[in-house]
Amino acid sequence: MNNKQNQKIMQITSETIVVGVDIGSEENYARAFDYRGIELSKKVFRFNNDDNGFTNFSNWMTYLMNENKKNAIMVGMEPTGHYWLNVGHYLKDNQVKLVLVNPFHVKRSKEFDDNSPTKNDIKDPKTIAMLVNEGRYMEPYIPEGIYNELRVAAEIKDQITKQLVTVKNRVARWISIYFPEFNKVFADWEGKAALMTLKRFPMPAEIVKLTGEKIVIYWREEVARAVGIKKANKLLEAAKKSVGVKEGLELAKMELELLLAQYDLYKKQLDKTLGKIDEMTVNIPGMNEILDIKGIGLTTVVGFISEVGDIERFEHPRQIQKLAGLNIKENSSGKHKGQTTISKRGRRKLRSILFQAILPVVASNKEFQELHKYYTTRNVNPLKKKQSLILLCCKLIRVFYAILKKKVKYDPQKMMNDINRPLNDVAC
């Protein structure tokens, strides 16, 4: 048992009531135990996900605390989707200690009492409470202030971006079915002239009825230059030779109109969200210093801070590496030494943000390029390309941590220390 688990167990004393809660979409179920696992609640307590239900739950815990002469309460629950958030915020506002247990641990532990994998509302709260008593829990971080706002904004941006990508793919599919030659005329259908064409006369049959001069007149309503008669004639020729589908054109045109309306809507929503994010990031110290690093963009920094939250809660960058699931794990037994890999536990989105960020950084940042070359070609323990990129993700975390916490500027020379140190096999 590690020291951290011992510390967690020591937080639960003879004066503590441990409450296990099985979270549901509408109803929640709770059972209470002391530090030895003796149940203090006579039966399962049910409460709704509303103000009245939360008040009843609070009164029930207070009653048990007074009845059993206890002075502390610790509530444990699974982070089931988003349903736990309302209860979590309520407990936090009322100064009740909240901890979370891993759903995988609950699933594996529920057979201890009855040797049955059955899941029900009576069994799960007890399993959760027993895991808390054993110190197998984590204390949740619920961001506050600007960090909470930024996390919500980042989630909104991600959702809009996904929807926008879906619409773009559907428009591209539509073009390949009804006017495949369109892409030979316009390199990008999102350009002003191309988009105007799709909105005004998307079908080849409509285009062949026009002249090149007429098409240019339409384009000039929104596009001042860069399109002319040569492009219009090329569009006419493509329409005349089009092999696109010629049936069901009326509804096909309506489908495109709906898709382009969605495209315009999502673009406006994305611009509005990005504007809000720009306003918020002004209040976060260190943002400009991080953006000065070549290859790092606003999306990366916002994503990192929204996932990590207040940097002051971390004592060492390795804690952030573990949060991202970039810490090293190894399977060894006896004389056998297994291969080391990253754990992939923690916040998957944070890990994805870092990996997506490191690719353009290595492509454009001289220091990271040199480190990547060194890690993959050094004489002792050379790394594969992907291993090197993971290692550089860890390096990026340390750079961000130093800038945000220590209020220092990016120093390219310090980045090169790994190369200058002999036999330096830096690990995550």
MARMAR-48308 format. One record per residue (C-alpha): residue in three letters; x, z negated, y. Coordinates in steps of 0.02 Angstrom, whole numbers, padded with zeros to 5 digits, always signed. Example, Ala and Ser with C-alpha at 12.3 -4.5 7.8 and 13.67 -1.06 7.14 Angstrom:
2
ALA+00615-00390-00225/SER+00684-00357-00053/
This chain:
428
MET+00000+00000+00000/ASN+00075+00050+00167/ASN+00091-00060+00320/LYS-00046+00031+00416/GLN-00172-00004+00278/ASN-00118-00187+00277/GLN-00148-00194+00464/LYS-00321-00120+00441/ILE-00364-00247+00305/MET-00303-00390+00415/GLN-00428-00339+00549/ILE-00566-00392+00428/THR-00568-00582+00421/SER-00683-00712+00346/GLU-00778-00706+00511/THR-00814-00519+00499/ILE-00970-00431+00438/VAL-00935-00257+00370/VAL-01084-00140+00386/GLY-01089+00024+00289/VAL-01204+00158+00361/ASP-01260+00316+00274/ILE-01299+00438+00415/GLY-01445+00560+00404/SER-01522+00688+00519/GLU-01674+00578+00556/GLU-01652+00412+00464/ASN-01499+00305+00430/TYR-01473+00172+00296/ALA-01365+00016+00315/ARG-01302-00127+00207/ALA-01195-00276+00261/PHE-01056-00368+00167/ASP-00927-00503+00201/TYR-00739-00479+00182/ARG-00747-00518-00006/GLY-00881-00388-00039/ILE-01027-00509-00055/GLU-01185-00430+00012/LEU-01264-00519+00159/SER-01414-00404+00183/LYS-01559-00437+00065/LYS-01607-00254+00059/VAL-01560-00086+00133/PHE-01599-00078+00318/ARG-01674+00087+00379/PHE-01671+00141+00561/ASN-01713+00303+00652/ASN-01602+00410+00761/ASP-01686+00358+00923/ASP-01676+00220+01053/ASN-01797+00107+00961/GLY-01705+00132+00796/PHE-01535+00093+00874/THR-01606-00063+00956/ASN-01677-00123+00789/PHE-01509-00090+00706/SER-01419-00191+00839/ASN-01543-00335+00823/TRP-01525-00332+00633/MET-01336-00346+00644/THR-01349-00487+00772/TYR-01471-00580+00659/LEU-01352-00566+00509/MET-01206-00623+00615/ASN-01299-00779+00674/GLU-01375-00813+00504/ASN-01207-00809+00417/LYS-01109-00891+00558/LYS-00996-00740+00587/ASN-00922-00685+00752/ALA-00870-00503+00724/ILE-00946-00342+00659/MET-00863-00184+00596/VAL-00974-00033+00562/GLY-00913+00104+00444/MET-00988+00275+00418/GLU-00948+00452+00364/PRO-00921+00581+00503/THR-01065+00687+00436/GLY-01074+00841+00545/HIS-01132+00793+00720/TYR-01263+00666+00666/TRP-01145+00517+00681/LEU-01103+00550+00863/ASN-01261+00472+00939/VAL-01242+00313+00836/GLY-01056+00310+00875/HIS-01082+00320+01063/TYR-01217+00186+01053/LEU-01102+00067+00960/LYS-00959+00102+01078/ASP-01068+00068+01230/ASN-01119-00099+01152/GLN-00939-00149+01109/VAL-00966-00141+00920/LYS-00812-00085+00823/LEU-00841+00081+00736/VAL-00732+00154+00598/LEU-00747+00313+00494/VAL-00714+00341+00310/ASN-00666+00504+00227/PRO-00819+00588+00144/PHE-00703+00642+00002/HIS-00659+00458-00030/VAL-00844+00412-00034/LYS-00878+00550-00159/ARG-00737+00492-00274/SER-00774+00306-00258/LYS-00962+00301-00286/GLU-00942+00294-00477/PHE-00850+00126-00476/ASP-01008+00019-00486/ASP-01120+00115-00607/ASN-01007+00251-00681/SER-01126+00381-00611/PRO-01094+00516-00480/THR-01273+00496-00417/LYS-01291+00500-00227/ASN-01430+00401-00144/ASP-01469+00304+00013/ILE-01446+00135-00072/LYS-01280+00171-00154/ASP-01184+00260-00015/PRO-01189+00121+00118/LYS-01110+00000-00007/THR-00974+00126-00055/ILE-00934+00153+00129/ALA-00924-00035+00163/MET-00809-00063+00012/LEU-00691+00072+00074/VAL-00686-00012+00245/ASN-00648-00180+00162/GLU-00500-00098+00073/GLY-00431-00033+00236/ARG-00470+00148+00192/TYR-00539+00196+00360/MET-00486+00272+00524/GLU-00532+00225+00700/PRO-00618+00371+00787/TYR-00565+00437+00954/ILE-00713+00474+01066/PRO-00645+00561+01221/GLU-00701+00502+01391/GLY-00712+00578+01565/ILE-00620+00741+01593/TYR-00562+00749+01412/ASN-00740+00740+01346/GLU-00794+00873+01472/LEU-00649+00984+01423/ARG-00686+00968+01236/VAL-00868+01017+01265/ALA-00814+01163+01375/ALA-00690+01223+01243/GLU-00825+01216+01109/ILE-00944+01316+01220/LYS-00808+01445+01253/ASP-00772+01462+01067/GLN-00956+01486+01025/ILE-00982+01617+01161/THR-00822+01706+01108/LYS-00882+01715+00927/GLN-01049+01785+00982/LEU-00963+01910+01095/VAL-00849+01969+00955/THR-01001+01992+00842/VAL-01088+02099+00973/LYS-00931+02202+01003/ASN-00916+02236+00817/ARG-01098+02290+00808/VAL-01077+02408+00956/ALA-00922+02483+00874/ARG-01022+02505+00714/TRP-01163+02590+00811/ILE-01042+02712+00891/SER-00962+02757+00723/ILE-01135+02796+00652/TYR-01220+02892+00793/PHE-01076+02961+00898/PRO-00908+02942+00806/GLU-00822+03067+00922/PHE-00852+02948+01068/ASN-00691+02855+01027/LYS-00589+03015+01046/VAL-00650+03033+01224/PHE-00635+02849+01276/ALA-00496+02738+01213/ASP-00604+02583+01243/TRP-00793+02580+01249/GLU-00785+02426+01363/GLY-00709+02529+01505/LYS-00823+02560+01655/ALA-00853+02746+01624/ALA-00875+02723+01437/LEU-00994+02577+01459/MET-01095+02672+01588/THR-01107+02819+01468/LEU-01174+02707+01330/LYS-01304+02635+01448/ARG-01361+02800+01528/PHE-01344+02935+01393/PRO-01272+02867+01230/MET-01339+03002+01113/PRO-01249+03169+01090/ALA-01417+03257+01105/GLU-01439+03182+01280/ILE-01263+03228+01336/VAL-01275+03413+01289/LYS-01423+03431+01408/LEU-01309+03383+01554/THR-01169+03474+01642/GLY-00994+03408+01673/GLU-01030+03395+01859/LYS-01188+03293+01828/ILE-01096+03172+01714/VAL-00961+03146+01847/ILE-01095+03108+01977/TYR-01164+02970+01865/TRP-00991+02899+01834/ARG-00947+02897+02019/GLU-01091+02777+02052/GLU-00985+02637+01979/VAL-00812+02710+01949/ALA-00723+02766+02107/ARG-00579+02855+02023/ALA-00485+02888+01860/VAL-00629+02991+01788/GLY-00666+03171+01829/ILE-00727+03340+01770/LYS-00593+03353+01634/LYS-00653+03193+01549/ALA-00835+03246+01570/ASN-00804+03416+01488/LYS-00713+03330+01346/LEU-00866+03219+01320/LEU-00978+03373+01320/GLU-00872+03459+01188/ALA-00872+03302+01080/ALA-01062+03289+01093/LYS-01085+03471+01041/LYS-00978+03448+00885/SER-01039+03273+00841/VAL-01073+03234+00658/GLY-01167+03074+00700/VAL-01330+03028+00616/LYS-01476+03122+00693/GLU-01623+03025+00620/GLY-01706+02869+00688/LEU-01631+02897+00860/GLU-01769+02812+00960/LEU-01745+02643+00878/ALA-01557+02669+00870/LYS-01555+02688+01059/MET-01661+02530+01077/GLU-01538+02437+00964/LEU-01393+02489+01076/GLU-01488+02436+01232/LEU-01516+02263+01157/LEU-01335+02248+01103/LEU-01269+02297+01275/ALA-01388+02173+01357/GLN-01318+02036+01244/TYR-01141+02095+01285/ASP-01173+02080+01473/LEU-01253+01908+01450/TYR-01110+01838+01346/LYS-00981+01909+01467/LYS-01066+01819+01612/GLN-01079+01657+01511/LEU-00896+01668+01463/ASP-00841+01698+01643/LYS-00945+01549+01701/THR-00872+01436+01566/LEU-00693+01491+01605/GLY-00727+01455+01788/LYS-00781+01277+01745/ILE-00627+01254+01637/ASP-00515+01311+01780/GLU-00596+01180+01892/MET-00571+01041+01765/THR-00390+01080+01722/VAL-00337+01051+01902/ASN-00362+00863+01871/ILE-00248+00855+01718/PRO-00065+00815+01759/GLY+00062+00930+01678/MET-00050+01083+01660/ASN+00050+01191+01780/GLU+00215+01138+01701/ILE+00154+01191+01528/LEU+00087+01356+01595/ASP+00261+01391+01664/ILE+00323+01410+01484/LYS+00334+01595+01448/GLY+00208+01647+01315/ILE+00090+01500+01344/GLY-00081+01541+01415/LEU-00227+01439+01481/THR-00326+01459+01319/THR-00187+01375+01219/VAL-00166+01229+01339/VAL-00353+01198+01355/GLY-00374+01207+01167/PHE-00230+01086+01138/ILE-00288+00956+01266/SER-00471+00968+01212/GLU-00421+00930+01032/VAL-00289+00798+01068/GLY-00373+00711+01215/ASP-00280+00585+01322/ILE-00095+00599+01277/GLU-00068+00416+01325/ARG-00150+00359+01163/PHE-00002+00428+01063/GLU+00163+00337+01047/HIS+00258+00480+00964/PRO+00230+00670+00945/ARG+00232+00647+00754/GLN+00060+00568+00772/ILE-00004+00731+00847/GLN+00080+00829+00708/LYS-00014+00722+00581/LEU-00175+00745+00680/ALA-00151+00934+00663/GLY-00110+00922+00477/LEU+00068+00984+00506/ASN+00151+00832+00428/ILE+00250+00862+00269/LYS+00186+00815+00095/GLU+00282+00823-00069/ASN+00225+00810-00250/SER+00362+00725-00351/SER+00364+00632-00516/GLY+00516+00563-00608/LYS+00655+00691-00603/HIS+00536+00827-00545/LYS+00541+00862-00360/GLY+00395+00968-00304/GLN+00390+01091-00162/THR+00360+01021+00011/THR+00212+01089+00108/ILE+00108+01039+00258/SER-00037+00921+00221/LYS-00171+01025+00311/ARG-00266+00863+00343/GLY-00334+00818+00513/ARG-00404+00935+00645/ARG-00404+01111+00575/LYS-00446+01185+00744/LEU-00292+01106+00824/ARG-00183+01176+00686/SER-00259+01348+00712/ILE-00232+01340+00901/LEU-00049+01298+00879/PHE-00016+01434+00750/GLN-00106+01567+00853/ALA-00007+01511+01006/ILE+00164+01515+00924/LEU+00153+01701+00881/PRO+00153+01766+01061/VAL+00276+01628+01111/VAL+00403+01686+00981/ALA+00373+01866+01035/SER+00405+01836+01220/ASN+00500+01672+01243/LYS+00689+01688+01227/GLU+00720+01507+01174/PHE+00589+01511+01037/GLN+00652+01681+00980/GLU+00827+01610+00960/LEU+00764+01458+00865/HIS+00659+01568+00750/LYS+00810+01677+00713/TYR+00918+01523+00681/TYR+00794+01440+00564/THR+00773+01598+00459/THR+00958+01647+00450/ARG+01057+01484+00450/ASN+01180+01457+00307/VAL+01107+01290+00252/ASN+00923+01286+00200/PRO+00863+01448+00282/LEU+00675+01452+00304/LYS+00549+01588+00268/LYS+00467+01665+00421/LYS+00304+01570+00403/GLN+00397+01406+00372/SER+00495+01436+00531/LEU+00335+01468+00628/ILE+00261+01305+00565/LEU+00419+01215+00617/LEU+00406+01294+00789/CYS+00226+01233+00801/CYS+00295+01058+00781/LYS+00424+01097+00915/LEU+00285+01157+01030/ILE+00194+00992+01004/ARG+00350+00896+01055/VAL+00370+01004+01210/PHE+00188+00979+01261/TYR+00201+00792+01226/ALA+00356+00771+01334/ILE+00281+00867+01480/LEU+00112+00781+01476/LYS+00170+00603+01440/LYS+00340+00591+01521/LYS+00294+00702+01668/VAL+00450+00810+01649/LYS+00473+00997+01669/TYR+00510+01120+01530/ASP+00698+01128+01498/PRO+00752+01286+01404/GLN+00924+01213+01369/LYS+00855+01064+01274/MET+00760+01187+01164/MET+00925+01254+01099/ASN+00990+01085+01039/ASP+00932+01121+00861/ILE+01053+01266+00853/ASN+01196+01167+00927/ARG+01177+01021+00806/PRO+01271+01049+00643/LEU+01166+01055+00483/ASN+01010+01010+00579/ASP+00864+01033+00461/VAL+00727+00984+00577/ALA+00566+00937+00487/CYS+00391+00915+00546/
